[in-house]
Amino acid sequence: MNVRVLSAVLSGIDGIPVDVEVDVHPGVGHFDIVGLPEAAVRESKVRVLSALRNLGFRAHTRWITVNLAPGDVRKHGSLFDLPVALGVLACLDAFPAAALDGRLILGELSLDGLVRPVPGVLPMVAAARDRGIRETIVPAANGPEAALVRGIRGYEARTLTDLIEALAGRATLDEVRPEDAPRPLATPHAPDLADVRGQAHVKRALEIAAAGRHNLLMVGPPGSGKTMLSRRLAGLLPTMTNEESLETTKVHSAAGLLRHRAALIAERPFRAPHHTGSAAAIAGGGSRPRPGEVSLAHHGVLFLDELPEWRREVLEVLRQPLEDRHVTISRAAATVTYPADFLLVAAMNPCPCGYLGDPRHRCTCTPPEVAKYRARVSGPLMDRIDLHVEVPAVAFRDLATPSGGEPSSVVRGRAQAAADIQAARLGPGGARFNGRMDAAQVRAHCGVPDDASRLLEAAMERLGLSARALDKVLKVARTIADLDGSDGIRTVHVSEAVQYRLLDRPSG
């Protein structure tokens, strides 16, 4: 007897439909799985046979062949356990095979028949819905993920026994209801900008970065608050839209990072990998490509502390996602693309000892050592960072003040208003923020008056600004003007933008 069960497999954050064709005939015990299965898929036959044996079915005395179609797509993970087991059971007349028609089925099996959760349920159910499938059966622990997808009926499976009874018409499964979908949850103790004492000019740079999506580099001695400030940047970004929340949740689902009964991700991610991280950890990779930190920070913030301490080859992998807003990972088995639209914020010391320019500590570094230290960050990567800001040590009088100033919610309101202005000016599709504008958009939207033009000319000559740096100054000036509610860029906006090119200035 032959039975077909519909399942799926992940490619990036997209679900690809897979037909699980099960053929069972009398014969010597044999179980084979074909269709480019990886090790975890081949091992499913052990879990399936044990689960069926513990339920009293003698599948080990049959000749079983499972084909996973299409045969040119590599299959991975343990999510085929449940569709394979149900296909075998249908062939053994445990329930009518017609009960499987038109249903997407996902799930891992334990040896005693419990249905365990699997990663990537959200994107796979969404892909099934888009292809016309109207029902799905998923592990109960993945029910909240499935509930996020409207337009498809979902059912929760807890044990294989429950499924057999339901498919035979003797019982019913709990339905995944839209009202059970996880709701966005606010973080009760999110880091607030009001906690930071002093550093008013750095807070201003954070506001500009959040409003216009400008990548930011902070340079200052140890203990000056660079990490503390960075952790508050995600809270300054405009509130996530429903589309952004769903897309971010898909990435975390594909990575298997959604907790049991987890909520929809509604807070912008903040990722802070250690500087010993590998290129695969940052960009994604592995024998079966998985999302890296640049994708887990999608629609949020990626923080790289101690920037010159990162290995050069690791930093260079950031260049493609910073430019294209996605990352493509090629392996012999497959090529996958993950979204990677993040805001980069980095921090570094001004020199190897960390105290160059600090009035309270003596710097022990020579000029060649300082130059060598800063040269660890390549020019092409530095060209993709719009704002350079100095973070000096905080004075005692600032630390002694009772309040750090404006809370994040107030600053976020101004950033949101500026972002709305940019969206209206740049239109739908493509660049939505000033920091994402291409050269043509800079020419169209960043015109300056004559006195500001003379200021820019002087900056290029005296500070040694490059043509790329000039474009970045104009983008930042446009964002400052938007925060100011100004229709055009004025000289005061250009003057402030020039101040954020710290590392373009001559070191002598």
Summary of the structure (lengths in Angstrom):
residues: 508
radius of gyration: 27.6
end to end distance: 81.9
largest distance: 89.7
contacts: 1711
relative contact order: 0.10
helix: 41%
strand: 19%
